[in-house]
Every structure is written in structure tokens, then in C-alpha cells.
Amino acid sequence: MFLHGSKTIIAVIAIAAVVLGFIGFNSLQGNNAFRIPAAVSLSKGAGTPSGPPSAPSPLAAAAAPAPAARPAATPAAVPAAPTIGKYAVIIGIDYDHYDFGAVHYADQDAGSVYRMLTQQKGFLPQNIRLLQNNQATHDNIMSALSWLVTNPGINANSEVVFFYSGHGLRNGAGAGLNIPGFPAASALVPFDFYNYDYHKGDGLIWDGDLADKLSLIHPHLMWVSIDSCFAGGFVRPGIAGPNRIITTSSQADELSNELPSAQRGVFTNFLVDQGIDRGLPIEQAFWGAFQQSQAYHQDPQISDNYPQSGDL
């Protein structure tokens, strides 16, 4: 009985210990002690997350410092393109009953050049002095040349054009003028020349007058074109020079002619209307005009001291 009872007591004590241990283990689990995060694998590489990390708590996110702003890159300075100012003086004078004979289409030559420069070559109307017929007085021509000389917009990047179509004179025996003691020279004839004592050289614009003005201008490119009798006499220092292209309708001792079918001067028709206005550089247009003008007993001249192609 005692042994049997002892076994019974021992059995009861063992059962009680198991029950108490079970209750204690559940109690510890209820306090979250030793809980293994569900997101952590206990396979090889234990401690390395095998699934997506749990989202940080709002408090942790608020406490995290914001990443420093990346400084904006400063763009490299791009140099401004140089401004190319384009300026021109364009003169065309018809004469109908004066001492030196009639000229019929010079004003249309001037209009043709004006249209070409403004419609094809980017010249602004306000940067052009267009003098036709009675506008092209001696004083107005000299004033337009002074405007070029003193123009603040003309610089080493600029393009300048001087164009004249009309009468041309040359001092010398058999050349229209023969002024005693006056040097051999060529002259442009303003519209109002008859108001001056032109037989003594007054009221004309001599090659030296033109050279004095144009020599003071130093643009990137200057094109001077003269369509008149004796035009070759204007190829002289001060008019010709560095970065300049001079085109003339004839030699210094030749006459120049008109082309009634085109209502233009022969040279201007082939140089401008049939050449530059169709996109040819000045030099290329000149050689085409040279060949065609020879059929009209003219031998045009060119003085080319511009190092590049003469594209306006």
C-alpha cells in the first residue's frame, strides 16, 4: 500500500510539474519574450532577410535626416555670337537732257540692288540709304557717306555696300572733262551737278572724295560696285583695300552701256540680277558678268582683297 501510494504521489507531483511548466511557458510567450520575427529565416544565412523588409515606423521616418539637396549644375557660359551689322548706300541716277547724254535705267539698277539686299541678304531697310534721281544730290550723297563713316553699328563684324549707277566722268582730253591743271581722275555725277560749275570740277564726287570717306571704314567685308562710264578709275587705294571687293562695269577709259530689254545697265543686269540675286558669291557672279558684258563692248574690272568667298 505504501509503495503503491508513494508511486501515486510521485505521479501526481510529476503531472503537476508538467502542468505548471506548460502554464509558465505560455505566460512567457504572452509577454513576447524570445519571439522570432516572422520575416527572418533561420535557414543558411540566418539573419539575412529572405522577404521584403518591414516598413519603418512613422516615428523612425520622421526622425531620419532628409538627404542633402544636390547642388544644381552651373551651365557653362556660351559666348554670344557676334552681331553682324549690314549697312549700305545705294545710288541710282537717270539723266535725260544734260550735257553728258541720257541715262535711262540707273534708278532701276539701284532699286534692284536694294531689293536684293533686303529680300535676300538680310539688310534692314533702316540700315540703307537709298538715293534715286533727285534724291541723289551732291550734298545728300556726301551726307550718306558721312553716315557710314560715323555709324556706331559698323565694326569689324559688319558688312558694308556702296553701289552707284549713273554718269561717270574722267578728267582728260576727250574724256568729257579737260580741266587745266586738274589731275587725271574719275568722278561720279550727282543729280544736281548742273547747279555747280562742273566744267571746273565743282559739284562732282571725285574718286579722291570717295576714297577719303571709305578709307575710314573698316568692316569685315566691303563691296563697292560702280556701273558708269570710266568706272575702272575708281579702283584706287582708299576705295580698294583689305577685306574689300571692288567691281566696276568698265575700264578707266571705257564707256558703259544699257540693256533696254532688261531695263538695266548691262553690268548690273548680269552681276546682280543674273548673279548675286540668284545666290552666287560676288566673285563668281562677276566672272559671269565679265564674259557677258564683253558682248556689249565692256571689260569689267574686279579688285578682290577679301580672303574668303564674297557671300553677303
Protein Blocks (a to p, Z undefined) as FASTA:
>chain_A
ZZmmmmmmmmmmmmmmmmmmmmmmmmmmmnopaiacfkbccbehihiafbdcddddfklm
mmpccdddddddddddddddddddddddddddddfkbmnopafklmmmmmmmmmmmmmmn
opafklcccdehjlmgfklmmmmmmmmmmmmkbcfkbccddddedddddedehilpaceh
iacddddddfklmmpcfknopaiacfklmmmmmmmpccfbdcdddddehklmmgcghjac
ehiacddfbdfkbccdddfknopafklmmmmmmmmmnopafklmmmmmmmmmmmnopacd
dddfbfbdcdZZ
